[in-house]
Amino acid sequence: MPRFLTMIRIDEQNAPTGDLDPEFEKRMGALFEEVTNAGVMLDTAGLTPTSEGTRVTWSGGNLSYIDGPFTESKEVVGGYAILQARDKAEAIEWTKRFLQIHDKHWTVTAEVRQIADR
């Protein structure tokens, strides 16, 4: 079965702050339990803010390093999921369900890409 990487993109500078709504956490927990029990979820996690990250670039035969935050990036990867699904349509369906759990005032984008098997 193909695997898919779902990158969760957020506007880090306008992301909700503070404690999450307990109802949101309950909905998310139920979906994660369902997708895991279905054998689709292989791994998922949120990422620390870009202020704690470092970009490493190889260009012109040289390495360069830039410590975060990456203020020039309006949208950053805030988390990911690795899904094993029958096809891209199924991976997108699970991703849609994940996005719909979020409150209406949030803006969250997900990019779904198949992992290339060697």
N, C-alpha and C positions, 0 to 999 in steps of 0.2 A: 504494500500500500504506500502511496506517496506521502511524503511529509511536507508540511507547510510551515513557514515562519510568518507569524502575524506580529508586525511591529506596531505598537500602540503609540501614536503620536499625540503630543499635547503642546499647548502653548504654555511653557513653563512659567512665564511671567504673569499669566492670568489663571493659573490652576487654582482650584479651591484649596484653601488652607485650613488648618485645624483638624479636629477629629471628624471622621466620616460619620454620616448618618447611620445609626444602627440598622435601620431598614435596608439601606443600600448594602451594608456588609452582609446582612442576612440573604438578600437576593443574590449577591455575588457568590457567597458560600454555597447556596443551593445549586447555582449553575455550575460551579467548579466541581461539585460532587457528581452532578449528572454527566458532565463531559468526561470526567475521569472514569466513572463507572462504565461509560459507553466505550472505553478504550481509545478515545480520541486524543485526550490531553497527555502529552509526553512530558512537558515541562512548561512552567510559567513563572514570571516574577516581575516585580517592578524594579526600576533602576533608580539609583541615587541621583540627586540633581546634578546638572552639568557643572555646577560650582565645585564639585568633588571629582570631576573627570579631567582627563588629559587627552588631547588629540595628538597623534603621532603621524607625521607625514613623510613620505619618501618622495623626493622630487629632485631631479638633476643629479642623482647620485649622492644626495645628502638627506639625513634625517633631521627633522625639526619637531619640536614639542611645544604645544601651547596648552597651558592650564586653563580650566574653566573659571568662571562661567563663560559660555559662548554666546555673548549678547547679540551677535549678528544673526543667530539662529532664532527665528520666531517660533518654529515648530521643531521639537526634539523628540527622540524616542524616549518614552517614559516607562516602557515595559515591553514585554514580549510574551508570546506563547508559541510553543511548538506543538502542532497538531498532526496526527496521523489519520488521514481521512480517505474515503473512497476516491474522491476527486476534488477539484477546486471548488465546485459548487457546494459540496458539503462543508468544506473549510470556511467558505464565505457565510454559510448559514449559521454555523456556530459563532462566527465573529459578529454577525448582525445581532445575535441574541446577547452577546457580551456588551455591545454598544448600547443596546436598548435598555439595559439595566441602569445605566447612568441617568441622573436627574436631568431634566430638560435644560437647565441653565449651564450645563457643562458642554464644552466642545472637545470631542475626542475623535480622532481619525485613526483608522486601522488600515495598514497596508498588508495584504496577503500575497505571499510569494511562495512558489513551490521550491523546496530545497532540491538542488541538482544532485542526483545520485551518480556516483562515479561508476 
